[in-house]
């Protein structure tokens, strides 16, 4: 019984981002500026491709437009080829570290949580990335949606042990 | 040149560029592309409350918060300097459907009649903005990722669990948009 509990706990914990992305290298604060630049680039992409648009999300879920399927599908294709090349040619980071991949284990959360997120995505027309971009675009009321999303994450943390995984 | 950048970008330009975020983050710092974790880090900073999910050294994940701050700035830059002067073109069937619910001002990227401070004071607004946001936060953490972490990063690394999550995102979205949202919009 004890071992089973421990195993379940491990399975739940490995879903979190805690402990991933760890690097033994320590960098000065300004090394984070490269992530700021990457974020700006991604934010511009989200807005200019209109992924941040509530209308485009509605069209996707009504099968009225190919746009969103094209964006996500081609992004995944490029992602797959990139990851394959990184593995094949053993490409390292700019600091010379080997690139690490973190498997995402199966969990019932992908079903229940996935459906819930799908509901939220279709109502608000936003996933987490576009929430930030929409606030930046001046849609100040989206701060409320964002704070609600934080509250949702917090309540999940509170109830996690009681939920099926 | 600038004129053509201001037009909405087609999927075959934007999609591959978004896909390149995956190797970019891996190469500049061994980071896995993902956005919803930022909500977890913010909870860990603001209200950890001894909850195991929020009790960790969030300083190690600060890159993720810098990244989402960049997304916000990117939104501002796009609107200030790269905004498309033309009104958004949407599918005629969607336009007709929305007009049945009184949503007739189709401008910008979000319908102002549904997403504004004054709309927040209505039942419809509370469901759409507050409840909708809550489901995004709860659902993404429960699923272990969002469209970026699962659908892009997870599928790029050929994770079956991410394929399952992505299918559930889509099923949830189809159910909401076609079966439930009509009721909410007619409130």
Boltz contact constraints between the chains, C-beta under 6 A:
constraints:
  - contact:
      token1: [A, 15]
      token2: [B, 144]
      max_distance: 6.0
  - contact:
      token1: [A, 17]
      token2: [B, 37]
      max_distance: 6.0
  - contact:
      token1: [A, 18]
      token2: [B, 56]
      max_distance: 6.0
  - contact:
      token1: [A, 21]
      token2: [B, 31]
      max_distance: 6.0
  - contact:
      token1: [A, 23]
      token2: [B, 30]
      max_distance: 6.0
  - contact:
      token1: [A, 32]
      token2: [B, 63]
      max_distance: 6.0
  - contact:
      token1: [A, 32]
      token2: [B, 66]
      max_distance: 6.0
  - contact:
      token1: [A, 34]
      token2: [B, 28]
      max_distance: 6.0
  - contact:
      token1: [A, 35]
      token2: [B, 63]
      max_distance: 6.0
  - contact:
      token1: [A, 35]
      token2: [B, 66]
      max_distance: 6.0
  - contact:
      token1: [A, 35]
      token2: [B, 67]
      max_distance: 6.0
  - contact:
      token1: [A, 36]
      token2: [B, 66]
      max_distance: 6.0
  - contact:
      token1: [A, 36]
      token2: [B, 70]
      max_distance: 6.0
  - contact:
      token1: [A, 38]
      token2: [B, 24]
      max_distance: 6.0
  - contact:
      token1: [A, 39]
      token2: [B, 67]
      max_distance: 6.0
  - contact:
      token1: [A, 39]
      token2: [B, 70]
      max_distance: 6.0
  - contact:
      token1: [A, 39]
      token2: [B, 71]
      max_distance: 6.0
  - contact:
      token1: [A, 40]
      token2: [B, 70]
      max_distance: 6.0
  - contact:
      token1: [A, 40]
      token2: [B, 73]
      max_distance: 6.0
  - contact:
      token1: [A, 40]
      token2: [B, 74]
      max_distance: 6.0
  - contact:
      token1: [A, 42]
      token2: [B, 21]
      max_distance: 6.0
  - contact:
      token1: [A, 42]
      token2: [B, 71]
      max_distance: 6.0
  - contact:
      token1: [A, 43]
      token2: [B, 71]
      max_distance: 6.0
  - contact:
      token1: [A, 43]
      token2: [B, 74]
      max_distance: 6.0
  - contact:
      token1: [A, 43]
      token2: [B, 75]
      max_distance: 6.0
  - contact:
      token1: [A, 44]
      token2: [B, 74]
      max_distance: 6.0
  - contact:
      token1: [A, 44]
      token2: [B, 78]
      max_distance: 6.0
  - contact:
      token1: [A, 45]
      token2: [B, 14]
      max_distance: 6.0
  - contact:
      token1: [A, 45]
      token2: [B, 17]
      max_distance: 6.0
  - contact:
      token1: [A, 45]
      token2: [B, 18]
      max_distance: 6.0
  - contact:
      token1: [A, 47]
      token2: [B, 75]
      max_distance: 6.0
  - contact:
      token1: [A, 47]
      token2: [B, 78]
      max_distance: 6.0
  - contact:
      token1: [A, 48]
      token2: [B, 9]
      max_distance: 6.0
  - contact:
      token1: [A, 49]
      token2: [B, 9]
      max_distance: 6.0
  - contact:
      token1: [A, 49]
      token2: [B, 14]
      max_distance: 6.0
  - contact:
      token1: [A, 50]
      token2: [B, 8]
      max_distance: 6.0
  - contact:
      token1: [A, 52]
      token2: [B, 109]
      max_distance: 6.0
  - contact:
      token1: [A, 53]
      token2: [B, 109]
      max_distance: 6.0
  - contact:
      token1: [A, 54]
      token2: [B, 110]
      max_distance: 6.0
  - contact:
      token1: [A, 55]
      token2: [B, 90]
      max_distance: 6.0
  - contact:
      token1: [A, 58]
      token2: [B, 94]
      max_distance: 6.0
  - contact:
      token1: [A, 59]
      token2: [B, 91]
      max_distance: 6.0
  - contact:
      token1: [A, 59]
      token2: [B, 94]
      max_distance: 6.0
  - contact:
      token1: [A, 61]
      token2: [B, 173]
      max_distance: 6.0
  - contact:
      token1: [A, 61]
      token2: [B, 174]
      max_distance: 6.0
  - contact:
      token1: [A, 61]
      token2: [B, 177]
      max_distance: 6.0
  - contact:
      token1: [A, 64]
      token2: [B, 91]
      max_distance: 6.0
  - contact:
      token1: [A, 64]
      token2: [B, 93]
      max_distance: 6.0
  - contact:
      token1: [A, 64]
      token2: [B, 94]
      max_distance: 6.0
  - contact:
      token1: [A, 65]
      token2: [B, 91]
      max_distance: 6.0
  - contact:
      token1: [A, 67]
      token2: [B, 11]
      max_distance: 6.0
  - contact:
      token1: [A, 70]
      token2: [B, 11]
      max_distance: 6.0
  - contact:
      token1: [A, 70]
      token2: [B, 15]
      max_distance: 6.0
  - contact:
      token1: [A, 71]
      token2: [B, 11]
      max_distance: 6.0
  - contact:
      token1: [A, 71]
      token2: [B, 14]
      max_distance: 6.0
  - contact:
      token1: [A, 71]
      token2: [B, 15]
      max_distance: 6.0
  - contact:
      token1: [A, 74]
      token2: [B, 15]
      max_distance: 6.0
  - contact:
      token1: [A, 74]
      token2: [B, 16]
      max_distance: 6.0
  - contact:
      token1: [A, 75]
      token2: [B, 15]
      max_distance: 6.0
  - contact:
      token1: [A, 75]
      token2: [B, 18]
      max_distance: 6.0
  - contact:
      token1: [A, 75]
      token2: [B, 19]
      max_distance: 6.0
  - contact:
      token1: [A, 75]
      token2: [B, 152]
      max_distance: 6.0
  - contact:
      token1: [A, 76]
      token2: [B, 155]
      max_distance: 6.0
  - contact:
      token1: [A, 78]
      token2: [B, 16]
      max_distance: 6.0
  - contact:
      token1: [A, 78]
      token2: [B, 19]
      max_distance: 6.0
  - contact:
      token1: [A, 78]
      token2: [B, 20]
      max_distance: 6.0
  - contact:
      token1: [A, 79]
      token2: [B, 19]
      max_distance: 6.0
  - contact:
      token1: [A, 79]
      token2: [B, 22]
      max_distance: 6.0
  - contact:
      token1: [A, 79]
      token2: [B, 152]
      max_distance: 6.0
  - contact:
      token1: [A, 79]
      token2: [B, 156]
      max_distance: 6.0
  - contact:
      token1: [A, 80]
      token2: [B, 156]
      max_distance: 6.0
  - contact:
      token1: [A, 82]
      token2: [B, 22]
      max_distance: 6.0
  - contact:
      token1: [A, 82]
      token2: [B, 23]
      max_distance: 6.0
  - contact:
      token1: [A, 83]
      token2: [B, 156]
      max_distance: 6.0
  - contact:
      token1: [A, 83]
      token2: [B, 157]
      max_distance: 6.0
  - contact:
      token1: [A, 93]
      token2: [B, 27]
      max_distance: 6.0
  - contact:
      token1: [A, 93]
      token2: [B, 30]
      max_distance: 6.0
  - contact:
      token1: [A, 94]
      token2: [B, 28]
      max_distance: 6.0
  - contact:
      token1: [A, 97]
      token2: [B, 30]
      max_distance: 6.0
  - contact:
      token1: [A, 99]
      token2: [B, 26]
      max_distance: 6.0
  - contact:
      token1: [A, 99]
      token2: [B, 30]
      max_distance: 6.0
  - contact:
      token1: [A, 100]
      token2: [B, 30]
      max_distance: 6.0
  - contact:
      token1: [A, 101]
      token2: [B, 157]
      max_distance: 6.0
  - contact:
      token1: [A, 104]
      token2: [B, 144]
      max_distance: 6.0
  - contact:
      token1: [A, 104]
      token2: [B, 154]
      max_distance: 6.0
  - contact:
      token1: [A, 104]
      token2: [B, 159]
      max_distance: 6.0
  - contact:
      token1: [A, 104]
      token2: [B, 161]
      max_distance: 6.0
  - contact:
      token1: [A, 104]
      token2: [B, 162]
      max_distance: 6.0
  - contact:
      token1: [A, 106]
      token2: [B, 161]
      max_distance: 6.0
  - contact:
      token1: [A, 109]
      token2: [B, 142]
      max_distance: 6.0
  - contact:
      token1: [A, 109]
      token2: [B, 143]
      max_distance: 6.0
  - contact:
      token1: [A, 110]
      token2: [B, 143]
      max_distance: 6.0
  - contact:
      token1: [A, 110]
      token2: [B, 161]
      max_distance: 6.0
  - contact:
      token1: [A, 110]
      token2: [B, 164]
      max_distance: 6.0
  - contact:
      token1: [A, 110]
      token2: [B, 165]
      max_distance: 6.0
  - contact:
      token1: [A, 111]
      token2: [B, 168]
      max_distance: 6.0
  - contact:
      token1: [A, 113]
      token2: [B, 139]
      max_distance: 6.0
  - contact:
      token1: [A, 113]
      token2: [B, 142]
      max_distance: 6.0
  - contact:
      token1: [A, 113]
      token2: [B, 143]
      max_distance: 6.0
  - contact:
      token1: [A, 114]
      token2: [B, 143]
      max_distance: 6.0
  - contact:
      token1: [A, 114]
      token2: [B, 165]
      max_distance: 6.0
  - contact:
      token1: [A, 114]
      token2: [B, 168]
      max_distance: 6.0
  - contact:
      token1: [A, 114]
      token2: [B, 169]
      max_distance: 6.0
  - contact:
      token1: [A, 115]
      token2: [B, 168]
      max_distance: 6.0
  - contact:
      token1: [A, 115]
      token2: [B, 172]
      max_distance: 6.0
  - contact:
      token1: [A, 116]
      token2: [B, 135]
      max_distance: 6.0
  - contact:
      token1: [A, 116]
      token2: [B, 138]
      max_distance: 6.0
  - contact:
      token1: [A, 116]
      token2: [B, 139]
      max_distance: 6.0
  - contact:
      token1: [A, 117]
      token2: [B, 139]
      max_distance: 6.0
  - contact:
      token1: [A, 117]
      token2: [B, 140]
      max_distance: 6.0
  - contact:
      token1: [A, 117]
      token2: [B, 143]
      max_distance: 6.0
  - contact:
      token1: [A, 117]
      token2: [B, 169]
      max_distance: 6.0
  - contact:
      token1: [A, 118]
      token2: [B, 169]
      max_distance: 6.0
  - contact:
      token1: [A, 118]
      token2: [B, 172]
      max_distance: 6.0
  - contact:
      token1: [A, 118]
      token2: [B, 173]
      max_distance: 6.0
  - contact:
      token1: [A, 119]
      token2: [B, 135]
      max_distance: 6.0
  - contact:
      token1: [A, 119]
      token2: [B, 172]
      max_distance: 6.0
  - contact:
      token1: [A, 119]
      token2: [B, 176]
      max_distance: 6.0
  - contact:
      token1: [A, 120]
      token2: [B, 132]
      max_distance: 6.0
  - contact:
      token1: [A, 120]
      token2: [B, 135]
      max_distance: 6.0
  - contact:
      token1: [A, 120]
      token2: [B, 136]
      max_distance: 6.0
  - contact:
      token1: [A, 120]
      token2: [B, 139]
      max_distance: 6.0
  - contact:
      token1: [A, 121]
      token2: [B, 173]
      max_distance: 6.0
  - contact:
      token1: [A, 122]
      token2: [B, 173]
      max_distance: 6.0
  - contact:
      token1: [A, 122]
      token2: [B, 176]
      max_distance: 6.0
  - contact:
      token1: [A, 122]
      token2: [B, 177]
      max_distance: 6.0
  - contact:
      token1: [A, 123]
      token2: [B, 128]
      max_distance: 6.0
  - contact:
      token1: [A, 123]
      token2: [B, 132]
      max_distance: 6.0
  - contact:
      token1: [A, 123]
      token2: [B, 176]
      max_distance: 6.0
  - contact:
      token1: [A, 124]
      token2: [B, 132]
      max_distance: 6.0
  - contact:
      token1: [A, 127]
      token2: [B, 146]
      max_distance: 6.0
  - contact:
      token1: [A, 127]
      token2: [B, 147]
      max_distance: 6.0
  - contact:
      token1: [A, 128]
      token2: [B, 35]
      max_distance: 6.0
  - contact:
      token1: [A, 128]
      token2: [B, 36]
      max_distance: 6.0
  - contact:
      token1: [A, 128]
      token2: [B, 146]
      max_distance: 6.0
  - contact:
      token1: [A, 129]
      token2: [B, 35]
      max_distance: 6.0
  - contact:
      token1: [A, 129]
      token2: [B, 71]
      max_distance: 6.0
  - contact:
      token1: [A, 129]
      token2: [B, 148]
      max_distance: 6.0
  - contact:
      token1: [A, 132]
      token2: [B, 68]
      max_distance: 6.0
  - contact:
      token1: [A, 132]
      token2: [B, 71]
      max_distance: 6.0
  - contact:
      token1: [A, 132]
      token2: [B, 72]
      max_distance: 6.0
  - contact:
      token1: [A, 133]
      token2: [B, 71]
      max_distance: 6.0
  - contact:
      token1: [A, 133]
      token2: [B, 75]
      max_distance: 6.0
  - contact:
      token1: [A, 135]
      token2: [B, 72]
      max_distance: 6.0
  - contact:
      token1: [A, 136]
      token2: [B, 72]
      max_distance: 6.0
  - contact:
      token1: [A, 136]
      token2: [B, 75]
      max_distance: 6.0
  - contact:
      token1: [A, 136]
      token2: [B, 76]
      max_distance: 6.0
  - contact:
      token1: [A, 137]
      token2: [B, 75]
      max_distance: 6.0
  - contact:
      token1: [A, 137]
      token2: [B, 79]
      max_distance: 6.0
  - contact:
      token1: [A, 139]
      token2: [B, 110]
      max_distance: 6.0
  - contact:
      token1: [A, 141]
      token2: [B, 115]
      max_distance: 6.0
  - contact:
      token1: [A, 141]
      token2: [B, 116]
      max_distance: 6.0
  - contact:
      token1: [A, 141]
      token2: [B, 117]
      max_distance: 6.0
  - contact:
      token1: [A, 141]
      token2: [B, 120]
      max_distance: 6.0
  - contact:
      token1: [A, 144]
      token2: [B, 129]
      max_distance: 6.0
  - contact:
      token1: [A, 145]
      token2: [B, 129]
      max_distance: 6.0
  - contact:
      token1: [A, 145]
      token2: [B, 133]
      max_distance: 6.0
  - contact:
      token1: [A, 148]
      token2: [B, 130]
      max_distance: 6.0
  - contact:
      token1: [A, 148]
      token2: [B, 133]
      max_distance: 6.0
  - contact:
      token1: [A, 148]
      token2: [B, 134]
      max_distance: 6.0
  - contact:
      token1: [A, 149]
      token2: [B, 39]
      max_distance: 6.0
  - contact:
      token1: [A, 149]
      token2: [B, 133]
      max_distance: 6.0
  - contact:
      token1: [A, 149]
      token2: [B, 136]
      max_distance: 6.0
  - contact:
      token1: [A, 149]
      token2: [B, 137]
      max_distance: 6.0
  - contact:
      token1: [A, 150]
      token2: [B, 39]
      max_distance: 6.0
  - contact:
      token1: [A, 150]
      token2: [B, 42]
      max_distance: 6.0
  - contact:
      token1: [A, 150]
      token2: [B, 137]
      max_distance: 6.0
  - contact:
      token1: [A, 151]
      token2: [B, 134]
      max_distance: 6.0
  - contact:
      token1: [A, 152]
      token2: [B, 134]
      max_distance: 6.0
  - contact:
      token1: [A, 152]
      token2: [B, 137]
      max_distance: 6.0
  - contact:
      token1: [A, 152]
      token2: [B, 138]
      max_distance: 6.0
  - contact:
      token1: [A, 153]
      token2: [B, 39]
      max_distance: 6.0
  - contact:
      token1: [A, 153]
      token2: [B, 40]
      max_distance: 6.0
  - contact:
      token1: [A, 153]
      token2: [B, 43]
      max_distance: 6.0
  - contact:
      token1: [A, 153]
      token2: [B, 137]
      max_distance: 6.0
  - contact:
      token1: [A, 153]
      token2: [B, 141]
      max_distance: 6.0
  - contact:
      token1: [A, 154]
      token2: [B, 43]
      max_distance: 6.0
  - contact:
      token1: [A, 156]
      token2: [B, 138]
      max_distance: 6.0
  - contact:
      token1: [A, 156]
      token2: [B, 141]
      max_distance: 6.0
  - contact:
      token1: [A, 156]
      token2: [B, 142]
      max_distance: 6.0
  - contact:
      token1: [A, 157]
      token2: [B, 51]
      max_distance: 6.0
  - contact:
      token1: [A, 157]
      token2: [B, 53]
      max_distance: 6.0
  - contact:
      token1: [A, 157]
      token2: [B, 54]
      max_distance: 6.0
  - contact:
      token1: [A, 158]
      token2: [B, 51]
      max_distance: 6.0
  - contact:
      token1: [A, 160]
      token2: [B, 53]
      max_distance: 6.0
